[in-house]
Amino acid sequence: MRYNSQNINIQSLSSWINGDYTTVDVLRLDRIHPVISGNKWFKLKYYLEAAERTGKNTIASFGGAYSNHIAALAYAGREHELKTIGFIRGEAHSPLSHTLTAAQACGMELVFINRSDYRFKDAIIQTHADPGWYWIPEGGYGPEGARGASEILKLVDVSGYSHILCAVGTGTMMAGLVRTASANQEVIGISVMKGNEALQKAVDDLLDAGDQQKQHRILHDYHFGGYGKHPSNLVRFMQGLWENEQLPTDIVYTSKLLFAVKDCIEKKYFHKNSRLLVIHSGGLQGNNSLPPHTLPF
């Protein structure tokens, strides 16, 4: 897969700067590619290379009806001339979500798994064992995904930032960021799921002993009720962020991340003169579940 690095830029949130904070910048990974946007390109990179290197003809993975991972994988599979199969959490609904419709349009075969069976992914993999298939864990979680995500902070000069902030689903991108961050930087993850205290271990499991000693933590107070939940105050925040900064966000990940950053600034969570770099991980198609014209972008 290729992307145009010239599309990536850092956007300063000028309206957020106050006397105590030097910079609040956003690394716009969402501009990498219209479909394989944000961190998805990096998390898939080495899985796809491994599939091709080992002569596989099919890539299979897991995800939900609004999964950025599923949408990106379907497109990437088509680009690499690999068949893709998505094992989707929950029953099939008509019409399909915009995400699954787009995945189908890219040639992905969808297999729906009820929520109780979906928990037993190892059993699903064993049932569908095929020597021509290459399995990618849900969300790209794993060493290959973290290896790809570790390249994100190499795109631009991040040496002057005190904090790197990102949304956390599986923990793959956060692990990659911790791998590359310097010892004097703190990586802060914002969990988008309710009560997922296992996330810290999930991140640390992808780090070696040295990287585990780096400064990193996960905040669990900004899930807004759970994964994909988007109460009216979050939607209003997204609308205001666009009106004031022309920064598009999604209801699942980046809106909660940016809300958390702003709230932490207002509560003086960071020390004076902190320089914050927020990672915009892309993937806006979750917004398609909102009523038309809910968002101005």
ABEGO torsion letter per residue (X at the ends): XBBBAAABBBBBBAAABBAABABBBBBBAAAABAABBEAAAAAAAAAAAAAAAAGBABBBBBEBAABAAAAAAAAAAAAAGBBBBBBBBEBBBOBBBAAAAAAAAAGBBBBBBBAAAAABAAAAAAAABBAABBBBBBGGBEAAAAAAAAAAAAABBAAABABBBBBBAAGAAAAAAAAABBAABBBBBBBABBGBAAAAAAAAAABBAAAAABBBBBBAAAAGGEBGBBBAAAAAAAAAAAAAAGBBBBAAAAAAAAAAAAAAAAAGABBBGBBBBBBBAEGAAAAAABBBGABAX
